[in-house]
Each structure stands twice: as structure tokens, then as C-alpha cells.
Amino acid sequence: MLEAIRRHAKGWLAKVILALIIVTFALFGVDSYMSGDKSGGVVAEVGDVGISREELTREIQAQRDRMRETLGPAFDPAVTETAEFRRQVLDSLVERRALLLEAQKLKFLAPDAYIASLLGQIPAFQQDGAFSQPRYEAVLRQNGRTPAQFENELRQSFMLEAVTSPVSLAAFPSSTSMTQIARLVAQQREIAWTDLPASAVASQIQVTPADVEQYYAANRAEFTEPEQIRAEYLVLDIDGVAAGLSVSDQAVADYYAANAARFGQPEMRSASHILIAADKNADAATRAQAKAKAVELVKRLQQAPGRFAELARAESADPGSAAQDGSLGSFGRGMMVKPFEDAVFSMKPNEIRGPVESDFGYHIIRLDGIQAAQTAPLQAVRAEVVNELRKQQAQKVFADLADNFSNLVYENSTSLQPAATAAKLTIQQSDWMTAKNAPPPFNHAGLSAALFSPESIQSRQNTEAIEVGRGTLVAARVAEHRPARLRPLAEVSAVIEARLRAAQSKQLLAKKGEATIEALAKGSEAGLNWSGFQVVSRQPSADLDAAGVKAVFRVNADKLPAYTGFARADGSYRIVRVSRVLAAPELDPMLLASIESGVMQAQQRADMEAMVALITAGQKVKIKPGAIEDR
């Protein structure tokens, strides 16, 4: 209950908007959705609004970056280099554009008062607990945005939410279906297995030189090394500029004096309570009954204050605090629902007050203690103050530095040294890289396109200064170039032969395994050595990987024993005998809840996809020829 009170007090809206800030700062060009991006050539049209190649390239890069961050070492860049991936990204841009046009047609527009209310609830924009226009503008400026852009993004987020939320909130699963799915998920099967090694078909494998040549001719792209470059480059970033700035002791002292409230801990209070629960939607009679009980408890406590812990354990509907004699611990302002907070912060130590009404019912409160607000000494926060002042100074000088940097890079097109000298930067050297697997900062779409352009490769001139991130400019030039190269057949023939042999082995083993399974189903078990019996669940293990689990639980077990098989990662083929099916004696409530959540999400996704498809179909969508070509 205590956690519910705190969650309610903090509010979902502030959390949503904080997440929105992070997302919108990571996107580019969102504010051009309704007018269309005119740069880079149009690759698609939705109604009268275009989607440019530049916008598509940015979104591909953004999705690639998100996948890299999410998957970590498991991320495979090759997945994002396919035409199918580019088509999926383009489809998502078309769908988002169609949704915004639909919202505009339905007049789902966010009023100015709504936007102002949202901005006022975002902690990042607050100073001393209230919205601050200067802080708002400073935060946006630090993230490379303007108020107009950010507010437009808020409006568009509102439009998308208004269109999609009715569908996403309408899904609900059937309890009967949930139970059936849970029983299937909790089911176990008793199995034994025998393996057919790759050596069982090794003598049948035949790969000729003609087979190798044919594969090589049909897959030349696979054996072509893409062109590579090595680059010289400069990075001008606002953090680096800030680190090089000096801050006077007087400036530090002045800032600390003006912002003392930010440094240290605000007033904290510790309290205990007894909650007589009454839902906010309960009828008047129910709430009146709860209030009467709370009033009676207050009277008893006025006569015997020492019984507070006893009554909290016996009467409170908040089990978390009741177990602690009613104690809620220490908290500051903004951590409890407002009626409760207002009461606590107006009480004197050991005072008992109530009943105090909230959405959860009626509280009897005892103030246990007060911790006065404390301000950290300057020496303890000096580094924080210096960093803040450096950032503020850097914001003021960075624009001029960036302009000068850009001009010097352009005016001295064959060398980065003049720009490096003026900005006190060191020219850095990259390793060899390709356009598709370039490391940061060269994985930025704009910088990569400029650096790998035929003009840059041929002339070896500087690229323009390109903003690769918030407050970060990069200029680069090609130092060395290696053209694309088709590896000769002699260099790759061994790899091709091994690949063809593995493919033949897998095919022959599967055929032999299927024939063995067919014989087993007819009652023949000639010469097979089975493992011991083992009970398995749907959780993959060392003996049964994901493919094995899928095979074991997919086989029809109406008639036992049942047989199935699957190819293993080591090249062998495992034949599995299912001898028993074990149903779960009872279902785990946590499993049921998890399945319900998963099914609901699946229903919501399906409903959302259907609605988006319907809305998109209602728009005139035109995909230009060559739209998803990799350029």
C-alpha cells in the first residue's frame, strides 16, 4: 500500500514525459513529419506529404543504433544491411506519417494549455519545484533542440496517442484460454534420445570442383571485400570545450550562494499511520462507515497514545507498514499523496491527527520526527558547481567556436591542421573501415555518406563539419583507400567446399533420421542405443537446446511412445522418444499472470497492426522506384 501511495503521488505523467524527452532528443526530423522533409530526394509519399531519402537514412541509422544498444555483443550488423530491413524501416515511416495525417483529419490537436501543463510537470525544466522558462530553454539548447521543435514533438506524441490508445486499451484475454495456455506451458515430457553422428553419412558426401565453382559464381557478392578507407579526423564537442575552460573562485562562490537550495537534503519527516481502507470509487455509505471507524480509533488514541503501534498492527489496511507498527519511515515532499503530505508537514512531533482522507481511505497519522533541511558545504559540492559553470560558459562560446571550426575546415580543404591548431585539437587517425561497419563517429549516416563519396575518396579533401550528435562536430578526410576486391576462387575454395559438405551432411542426416523415426513408429528399434529417461520442460538445457524443445513439445503425443528428431549445432541428428506426458498438478499464479500479460500484449500488437494497416490503406501511398536501394 505504501508503494501504491508513492506511485500515485509521483504520477505516471511525469514519468511518461521524462521518457519522451529522452526519446525525442534521440530523434531527428520529427518536427518535419507533417510538412515532409524536402532534402535528399523523395523516396515515398503519403497523401501530399513526402518522405526523403535523408529521413529514411537517419531512421535506419537510429534503428541500427537502438538494436546495437539493446543487443550488445549479440548485435549482427548484417541484419540491418538487407533490403528487407530497409523496407521495414520505410514501412514504419509511412505508417507513422499516415497515423499523424489521420489524427490531423480527426482534429486530435493538443491545446496550448495542455502543452503548458505537460511542460510544467517535467522535473528537468523545474527550478525550486516550479517551471522555469530559462531552465527549459537551456536544457533544450544543451540537447540541440528549440522550444518550438520540442513542443511540436509533444503535440505529435499527443496526436499519435489519441489515435492509437483506444485500440491498445481494448484488448483483454479469455481466462479459459489463459488456463489452457498455462497448462501447455507447464507441461513436462519424459524422453530418451539417440544421436546419429555426422560420420554416419560422411562416405555419401560428394563435392566436386564444379560444385565449388558453381557456388562461387552464384555468390560472388559474398566473397567480395567492400571498399575500405582510413581517415584523419577532428572532433569538436561541447564537453571538450567545457573541460578546457577556467572558473574563478568568486564565480563558484556566487553560484553556490544563489543556488544553495539545490545542494544538500531537503527537510525530511518520519511518520506512522493507520489506514482504514475505502476505495475512492466506493459508494457514500461505504466511505462513511470507514470514516466512522477511523474517528473511533482517533478517540481511542487520544485517550491512550501509547497504543498506536498495537492498533496499527491490528487495524491498519496497509500490511507493509502495519508489520512495522505503522511506521512509513522518512520521506520528503512529493513522495506521498497530497492530503497525507500536507497533514504530515503541518504537524508537530508526536502529534496524532486524523482522520485524513485520501484516495486510499482514511489515515490516522502520528508524526515521529523531523530532520531539518541541510545544505552541503561548498567544498563538498565544489566540483559539481565548477562543472555546471563550465557547461554554461561552453554553451555561450561553442556556437562561435563551431562556426570558426566549420569555416577553417572548408577554407583549407586539403588539410585539417589549420582547424586543429585554431581549436587546440589533435588530429586523430582511424583504423581501416567499411561504410557498413564503421565505428563511431563514422557510423553517423551523414558523415559516412560524405566520407565514402567518390568525390572525397578521389580528392582526399575535408568533409564539411558535420554534427554527429548533440554539441559534437566532426570533420574528416580520406587518408588511404582500398577499392572493393573479389577474392579469387583459390583463396576461398576451401571455405566453399566445407560449407557444401556441411549442407550435404545435414541433408543426408535428416533423411536418415526421418527414415529411422518412421521405422521406430512401426515398432523397429534395430541397433539403437538410447540414453536414460529424463523429464524435460520447455526450458532449453545442455541436452535439449531450443530446437530440441520445439521438436519434443510439437510432436503429437496422443499415442505413446512418440518419436521426433532435430539437427544439432555439432552437426549430428538427435532422435527423441517421448514416453510420458506429465501435466502440472496445479498452476503457478505467477505463470498465469505472465501469460496473461504476454497474450494481452500480443492482442494489442495484432489490433494495433490491423488499425495501422487500415489507416495506411486509406491514404494514397506511393513508394518511389529504387526507394530501398542502399546508397
C-alpha positions in Angstrom: 0.0 0.0 0.0 2.8 2.4 0.8 4.4 1.8 -2.6 1.0 2.4 -4.2 0.7 5.7 -2.3 4.1 6.8 -3.5 3.4 5.7 -7.1 0.2 7.6 -7.1 1.8 10.7 -5.8 4.7 10.8 -8.3 2.2 10.3 -11.1 2.5 8.4 -14.4 2.5 11.6 -16.5 5.9 12.9 -15.3 7.5 9.5 -15.9 6.0 9.4 -19.4 7.1 12.8 -20.3 10.7 12.2 -18.9 10.8 9.2 -21.2 9.5 11.3 -24.0 12.4 13.8 -23.5 14.9 11.0 -23.9 13.3 9.6 -27.0 12.7 12.9 -28.7 16.2 14.1 -28.1 17.5 10.9 -29.7 15.4 11.5 -32.9 16.0 13.9 -35.8 13.5 15.4 -38.2 10.4 14.5 -36.1 9.2 18.1 -36.5 9.1 17.7 -40.3 6.6 14.9 -40.2 3.6 17.0 -41.2 5.3 19.1 -43.8 7.7 16.4 -45.1 11.5 16.5 -45.4 12.4 18.2 -48.7 16.1 17.2 -48.6 17.8 14.2 -50.2 15.1 13.3 -52.7 11.7 11.8 -52.0 11.5 8.0 -51.6 7.8 7.8 -50.7 4.7 9.9 -50.5 1.8 9.6 -48.0 -1.0 11.7 -49.2 0.6 15.0 -50.0 3.5 14.6 -47.6 6.9 13.2 -48.7 9.5 11.1 -47.0 13.0 11.9 -48.1 15.9 9.6 -48.6 17.8 11.6 -46.0 15.0 10.9 -43.5 15.0 7.2 -44.3 18.8 7.1 -43.9 18.5 8.8 -40.5 15.8 6.4 -39.3 17.8 3.3 -40.5 20.8 4.6 -38.5 18.6 5.3 -35.5 17.1 1.8 -35.5 20.6 0.3 -36.0 21.9 2.2 -33.0 18.9 1.1 -30.9 19.5 -2.5 -31.9 23.2 -2.3 -31.1 22.4 -0.8 -27.7 19.8 -3.4 -26.9 21.5 -6.5 -28.1 25.1 -5.6 -27.2 27.6 -8.2 -28.3 24.8 -10.2 -29.9 24.1 -7.5 -32.4 24.8 -8.5 -36.0 25.2 -5.5 -38.3 24.5 -7.7 -41.3 20.8 -7.9 -40.3 20.5 -4.1 -40.8 22.2 -4.1 -44.2 19.5 -6.1 -46.1 16.8 -4.7 -48.4 14.2 -6.3 -46.2 15.4 -4.3 -43.1 15.4 -1.1 -45.1 11.9 -1.8 -46.4 10.6 -2.4 -42.8 12.1 0.9 -41.7 10.4 2.7 -44.7 7.1 1.0 -43.9 7.3 2.2 -40.3 7.9 5.8 -41.5 4.9 5.5 -43.9 2.7 4.2 -41.1 3.7 6.9 -38.6 3.0 9.5 -41.3 -0.4 8.0 -42.0 -1.3 8.0 -38.3 -0.4 11.7 -38.0 -2.4 12.6 -41.0 -5.4 10.6 -39.6 -5.1 12.4 -36.2 -4.9 15.7 -38.1 -8.1 14.8 -40.0 -9.9 13.9 -36.8 -8.7 17.2 -35.2 -6.9 15.4 -32.4 -4.9 18.5 -31.6 -3.2 19.3 -28.3 -4.3 22.8 -27.0 -1.7 25.2 -25.8 -2.9 24.8 -22.2 -2.3 21.1 -22.4 1.3 21.6 -23.6 1.9 24.1 -20.9 0.6 21.7 -18.3 2.9 18.9 -19.5 6.0 21.2 -19.5 5.2 22.3 -16.0 5.3 18.7 -14.8 8.7 17.8 -16.2 11.3 17.9 -13.4 14.1 18.6 -15.8 12.5 22.0 -16.6 11.9 23.0 -12.9 13.8 25.3 -10.7 12.9 25.1 -6.9 9.9 22.9 -7.7 8.4 25.2 -10.3 8.6 25.5 -14.1 11.5 27.8 -15.2 11.5 29.2 -18.7 15.2 29.9 -18.7 16.0 26.4 -17.5 13.6 24.9 -20.1 15.4 26.8 -22.9 18.8 25.8 -21.5 18.0 22.1 -21.3 16.7 22.1 -24.8 19.6 24.1 -26.1 22.0 21.6 -24.5 20.2 18.8 -26.4 20.2 20.6 -29.7 16.5 21.5 -29.7 14.4 24.6 -29.8 11.2 25.2 -27.8 9.2 25.2 -31.0 10.6 21.8 -32.1 10.1 20.2 -28.7 6.6 21.5 -28.3 5.8 20.3 -31.8 7.0 16.9 -30.8 4.8 16.9 -27.7 1.8 17.8 -29.9 2.6 15.0 -32.3 3.0 12.5 -29.5 -0.4 13.6 -28.2 -1.9 13.1 -31.7 -0.4 9.6 -32.0 -1.6 8.6 -28.5 -5.1 9.9 -29.2 -5.3 7.8 -32.4 -3.8 4.6 -31.0 -4.8 4.4 -27.4 -8.4 3.3 -27.9 -7.2 0.2 -29.7 -4.3 -0.6 -27.4 -6.5 -0.4 -24.3 -9.4 -2.5 -25.7 -7.6 -5.9 -25.6 -8.5 -8.4 -22.9 -7.7 -12.1 -22.8 -10.1 -15.0 -22.1 -9.5 -16.7 -18.7 -10.2 -20.1 -20.3 -7.6 -19.5 -23.0 -5.1 -18.4 -20.4 -5.6 -21.5 -18.3 -5.2 -23.8 -21.4 -2.0 -22.0 -22.4 -0.7 -22.2 -18.9 -1.3 -25.9 -18.8 0.6 -26.4 -22.0 3.5 -24.2 -20.9 3.7 -26.1 -17.5 3.6 -29.5 -19.2 6.6 -31.8 -18.9 7.6 -34.8 -21.0 9.7 -37.9 -20.3 12.1 -38.5 -23.1 15.2 -40.6 -24.1 17.3 -40.0 -27.2 19.9 -41.4 -29.5 22.3 -39.5 -31.8 23.2 -40.0 -35.4 26.8 -38.6 -35.8 27.9 -36.8 -39.0 30.3 -39.7 -39.6 27.2 -41.9 -40.3 26.8 -40.3 -43.7 30.3 -39.0 -44.4 31.0 -41.6 -47.1 28.0 -40.4 -49.0 29.1 -36.8 -49.3 30.4 -35.8 -52.7 31.6 -32.2 -53.5 33.3 -31.7 -56.9 35.4 -28.8 -58.1 32.5 -28.0 -60.4 30.2 -27.7 -57.4 32.6 -25.2 -55.8 32.9 -23.2 -58.9 29.2 -23.1 -59.3 28.7 -21.8 -55.8 31.4 -19.2 -56.2 29.8 -17.9 -59.4 26.4 -17.7 -57.8 27.6 -16.0 -54.7 30.2 -13.6 -55.9 28.9 -10.8 -53.6 29.6 -13.0 -50.6 33.3 -13.1 -51.5 33.7 -9.5 -52.4 35.5 -7.4 -49.9 33.9 -3.9 -49.8 36.0 -0.8 -50.3 37.8 0.4 -47.2 39.2 3.7 -46.1 41.4 5.0 -43.3 40.6 8.6 -42.2 42.0 11.5 -40.4 39.5 13.4 -38.4 38.8 16.1 -35.8 36.2 16.1 -33.1 34.9 19.4 -31.6 32.5 18.8 -28.8 31.0 20.9 -26.2 32.2 18.7 -23.3 35.8 19.1 -24.5 35.3 22.8 -24.7 33.9 22.9 -21.2 36.8 20.9 -19.8 39.2 23.5 -21.1 37.5 26.5 -19.5 38.6 28.0 -16.2 36.2 29.2 -13.5 37.1 31.7 -10.9 36.7 31.1 -7.1 34.4 34.2 -7.0 32.1 32.7 -9.7 31.9 29.4 -7.8 31.0 31.2 -4.5 28.4 33.4 -6.2 26.7 30.4 -8.0 26.7 28.4 -4.7 25.1 31.3 -2.8 22.4 31.8 -5.5 21.6 28.1 -5.7 22.2 26.9 -2.1 18.8 25.1 -2.0 20.0 22.7 -4.8 22.9 21.4 -2.7 22.1 19.2 0.2 19.0 17.5 1.5 15.5 19.0 1.9 13.5 18.6 5.1 12.5 15.0 5.8 9.8 13.8 8.1 9.2 10.3 9.6 5.7 9.3 10.3 3.5 6.3 11.2 -0.1 5.7 10.1 -3.2 3.5 10.4 -5.1 3.1 7.2 -8.8 2.4 7.2 -9.2 1.4 3.5 -12.0 2.8 1.4 -11.7 2.9 -2.4 -12.2 6.3 -3.9 -15.0 4.9 -6.2 -16.8 3.3 -3.3 -20.4 4.4 -2.5 -21.0 7.1 0.1 -22.2 4.6 2.7 -19.1 2.5 2.5 -16.8 5.6 2.8 -18.9 6.9 5.7 -18.6 3.6 7.5 -14.8 3.6 7.0 -14.6 7.2 8.3 -16.6 6.4 11.4 -14.2 3.6 12.2 -11.3 6.0 11.8 -12.9 8.6 14.0 -13.4 5.9 16.7 -9.7 4.9 16.5 -8.6 8.6 16.8 -10.7 8.9 20.0 -9.1 5.7 21.5 -5.6 7.0 20.7 -6.4 10.4 22.2 -7.1 8.5 25.5 -4.1 6.1 25.1 -1.5 7.4 22.6 0.8 4.6 23.6 -1.4 2.0 21.9 -0.7 3.4 18.4 1.7 0.5 17.4 -0.8 -2.1 18.8 -3.7 -0.6 16.8 -1.7 -0.2 13.7 -0.8 -3.9 13.7 -4.4 -4.9 14.4 -6.5 -2.4 12.3 -4.4 -0.9 9.5 -5.2 -2.0 5.9 -1.6 -1.2 4.9 0.2 -4.5 5.5 3.7 -3.2 4.7 3.6 -0.5 7.4 1.3 -2.5 9.8 4.1 -5.0 10.2 6.4 -2.1 11.3 3.9 -0.8 13.9 2.6 1.6 11.3 5.9 3.2 10.5 6.4 4.6 7.0 10.0 5.6 7.6 11.4 9.0 6.4 10.3 10.9 3.3 10.4 14.4 1.8 7.8 16.5 0.0 6.5 14.9 -3.2 6.7 11.3 -2.0 3.2 10.9 -0.6 -0.2 11.8 -1.9 -1.0 15.4 -1.3 -3.6 15.3 1.6 -1.3 12.9 3.5 1.8 15.1 2.8 0.0 18.3 3.7 -1.0 16.9 7.1 2.4 15.4 7.9 4.3 18.6 7.1 2.0 20.7 9.3 2.2 18.5 12.4 4.4 18.7 15.5 6.5 15.8 16.7 4.4 13.1 18.5 1.2 14.7 17.4 -1.6 12.3 16.3 -4.0 13.6 13.7 -6.9 12.1 11.8 -8.9 11.0 10.0 -7.1 12.4 6.9 -8.9 11.4 3.7 -7.1 10.3 0.5 -8.0 8.1 -2.5 -7.0 5.1 -0.4 -9.3 5.7 2.5 -8.8 7.4 5.9 -5.4 7.8 7.6 -4.7 8.3 11.3 -1.2 9.8 11.4 1.5 10.2 14.0 4.5 12.4 13.3 7.6 10.6 14.7 10.3 13.0 13.9 11.7 15.9 11.8 15.0 16.1 10.0 15.7 19.7 9.2 16.9 20.6 5.7 20.6 20.5 5.3 22.8 22.4 2.9 26.1 20.7 1.8 29.2 22.8 2.4 30.7 24.5 -0.7 33.8 22.3 -0.5 31.7 19.2 -0.8 29.9 20.3 -4.0 32.7 22.5 -5.5 33.4 20.1 -8.4 29.7 20.0 -9.2 29.5 23.8 -9.2 32.6 24.1 -11.4 31.2 21.6 -13.9 27.9 23.4 -14.1 29.6 26.8 -14.7 31.9 25.3 -17.3 28.8 23.9 -19.1 27.1 27.3 -19.0 30.2 29.0 -20.4 30.7 26.4 -23.0 27.1 26.9 -24.2 27.9 30.6 -24.7 31.2 30.2 -26.7 30.5 26.9 -28.5 28.5 28.4 -31.3 31.3 30.8 -32.3 33.9 28.1 -32.0 31.8 25.8 -34.2 31.4 28.5 -36.8 35.1 29.2 -36.9 35.9 25.4 -37.0 33.5 24.9 -39.9 35.0 27.8 -41.9 38.6 26.7 -41.4 37.7 23.1 -42.4 36.1 24.5 -45.6 38.7 27.1 -46.5 41.6 24.7 -46.0 40.1 21.8 -47.8 43.2 19.7 -48.2 44.3 19.8 -44.5 42.7 19.6 -41.1 45.7 21.1 -39.4 44.6 24.8 -39.5 41.3 23.9 -37.8 43.1 21.7 -35.3 45.5 24.5 -34.4 42.8 27.1 -34.0 40.6 24.8 -31.9 43.5 23.3 -30.0 42.6 19.8 -31.1 44.6 16.8 -32.1 44.2 15.2 -35.5 43.1 11.6 -34.9 43.6 8.5 -37.2 41.0 5.8 -37.7 41.6 2.2 -38.5 40.6 0.7 -41.8 36.8 0.6 -42.1 34.0 0.0 -44.5 30.9 2.1 -44.9 28.7 -0.6 -43.3 30.8 -1.4 -40.3 32.3 1.9 -39.5 32.8 2.7 -35.7 31.7 5.9 -34.0 31.7 8.6 -35.1 31.8 7.3 -38.7 28.6 5.3 -38.2 26.7 8.6 -38.4 24.8 8.5 -41.7 25.7 12.0 -42.9 29.4 11.6 -42.1 29.7 8.2 -43.6 28.0 9.3 -46.8 30.3 12.3 -47.1 33.5 10.4 -46.3 32.8 7.4 -48.6 31.6 9.6 -51.5 33.5 9.2 -54.8 34.5 12.9 -54.6 36.0 12.6 -51.1 37.9 9.4 -52.0 39.3 10.9 -55.2 40.1 14.4 -54.0 41.2 13.5 -50.4 39.6 16.8 -49.3 38.0 17.6 -46.0 34.3 16.8 -45.4 32.3 19.7 -44.1 32.0 19.9 -40.3 29.1 17.5 -39.6 27.0 17.4 -36.4 27.1 13.7 -35.4 25.5 14.3 -32.0 24.2 17.0 -29.7 27.0 19.5 -29.4 29.5 17.4 -31.4 31.0 18.3 -34.8 33.3 16.1 -36.8 35.4 16.9 -39.9 37.3 14.2 -41.7 39.3 13.4 -44.8 40.3 10.2 -46.5 43.9 9.3 -45.8 44.1 5.9 -47.6 41.7 3.9 -49.8 41.4 0.3 -50.7 38.9 -0.4 -53.6 36.4 -3.3 -53.4 38.0 -6.7 -54.3 36.6 -10.0 -55.3 38.6 -12.7 -53.5 39.9 -15.2 -56.1 38.4 -18.7 -56.1 41.7 -20.3 -55.0 41.5 -18.2 -51.8 38.0 -19.2 -50.8 37.6 -22.7 -52.4 38.3 -24.5 -49.1 35.7 -22.4 -47.3 33.1 -23.2 -50.0 33.9 -26.9 -50.0 33.5 -27.1 -46.2 30.2 -25.2 -46.5 28.8 -27.5 -49.2 30.0 -30.6 -47.3 28.2 -29.4 -44.2 25.0 -28.7 -46.1 25.1 -32.2 -47.7 25.8 -33.8 -44.3 22.8 -32.0 -42.7 20.5 -33.0 -45.6 21.6 -36.7 -45.6 21.5 -37.0 -41.8 18.0 -35.5 -41.7 16.9 -38.0 -44.4 18.4 -40.9 -42.4 16.9 -39.6 -39.2 13.4 -39.3 -40.7 13.7 -42.9 -42.1 14.7 -44.1 -38.7 11.8 -42.3 -37.0 9.4 -43.9 -39.5 10.8 -47.3 -38.7 10.5 -46.7 -34.9 6.9 -45.7 -35.3 6.3 -49.1 -36.9 8.0 -50.9 -34.0 11.5 -51.4 -35.2 14.4 -50.5 -32.9 17.3 -52.1 -34.7 20.7 -51.4 -33.0 19.9 -48.1 -31.4 21.5 -47.1 -28.1 19.1 -44.9 -26.1 20.0 -42.6 -23.3 18.4 -42.9 -19.8 15.0 -41.4 -19.3 14.8 -37.7 -18.5 11.9 -35.4 -17.7 12.2 -32.1 -19.5 10.3 -28.8 -19.6 10.1 -26.1 -22.2 13.2 -24.6 -20.8 16.2 -25.3 -23.1 19.2 -27.1 -21.5 22.5 -28.5 -22.4 20.9 -31.8 -23.5 17.9 -30.2 -25.2 18.5 -26.8 -27.0 15.8 -24.5 -28.3 15.4 -26.6 -31.5 15.1 -29.8 -29.4 12.5 -28.3 -27.1 10.4 -27.2 -30.1 10.6 -30.7 -31.6 9.8 -32.5 -28.4 6.7 -30.4 -27.5 5.5 -30.1 -31.0 5.3 -33.9 -31.7 1.8 -35.4 -31.3 1.7 -37.3 -28.0 -1.8 -38.8 -28.3 -0.2 -42.2 -29.0 3.0 -43.1 -27.0 5.8 -43.6 -27.4 6.1 -40.9 -30.0 9.2 -40.1 -32.0 10.7 -36.9 -33.4 14.1 -35.5 -34.3 16.2 -32.4 -34.9 19.5 -31.3 -36.2 22.1 -30.3 -33.5 24.6 -27.5 -33.6 27.5 -30.0 -33.6 26.3 -31.5 -37.0 24.7 -34.6 -35.5 21.0 -35.5 -35.7 19.2 -36.4 -32.4 16.2 -38.8 -32.4 14.0 -38.4 -29.4 11.5 -40.8 -27.9 8.6 -39.3 -25.9 7.4 -41.9 -23.4 5.2 -39.9 -21.0 3.3 -36.6 -20.8 3.2 -35.1 -17.3 0.6 -32.4 -16.6 1.2 -29.8 -13.9 -0.7 -30.7 -10.7 -1.6 -27.1 -10.1 -0.9 -23.8 -12.0 1.5 -21.2 -10.7 -0.3 -17.9 -10.2 2.8 -16.0 -11.4 2.9 -18.1 -14.6 -0.8 -17.3 -15.2 -0.1 -13.6 -14.7 2.9 -13.7 -17.0 0.9 -15.5 -19.7 -2.0 -13.1 -19.4 0.4 -10.2 -19.8 2.1 -11.7 -22.8 -1.2 -12.6 -24.5 -2.6 -9.2 -23.9 0.4 -7.6 -25.4 0.2 -9.9 -28.4 -3.5 -9.0 -28.8 -2.7 -5.3 -28.5 0.0 -5.6 -31.2 -2.3 -7.5 -33.5 -5.1 -5.0 -33.0 -2.7 -2.1 -33.5 -1.2 -3.6 -36.7 -4.7 -4.1 -38.1 -5.7 -0.5 -37.2 -2.5 0.9 -38.7 -2.9 -1.1 -41.8 -6.5 0.1 -42.2 -5.5 3.8 -41.7 -2.5 3.4 -44.1 -4.7 1.8 -46.7 -6.9 4.9 -46.5 -4.0 7.1 -47.6 -2.6 7.4 -51.1 0.8 5.8 -50.5 3.4 5.9 -53.3 6.8 4.2 -53.0 9.3 5.6 -55.5 11.4 3.2 -57.6 14.7 2.3 -56.0 13.5 3.7 -52.6 15.2 1.0 -50.6 18.4 0.8 -52.6 21.4 1.0 -50.3 23.3 4.2 -51.3 
